[in-house]
């Protein structure tokens, strides 16, 4: 079962491959998708609650297991990538994401 991570505060220079390479250091990466704010239909209060608002780009990283997701969240959260500190939130099994 894959587990989703939401990665925010991305530089416009970040590519899927950057996050896949970093996350792959600690576990199996199933997929990485970067979306722009204009492409998502997420309510701003929900994003603010997660600490992901405001954002221009947001990544959804699917890891192979919960333990892989936790390890990737610990590695990525606060890490500087192209001059910006990443913000990572792990999706809960039901409902809104939870913090790592």
ABEGO torsion letter per residue (X at the ends): XBBBBBBBGBBAABBAAAAAAAAAAAEBBABBBBBBAAABBBBAAAAAAAGAOBBABBBBBBBABAAAAAAAAAAABGBBBGGBBBBBBBBBABEBBBBX
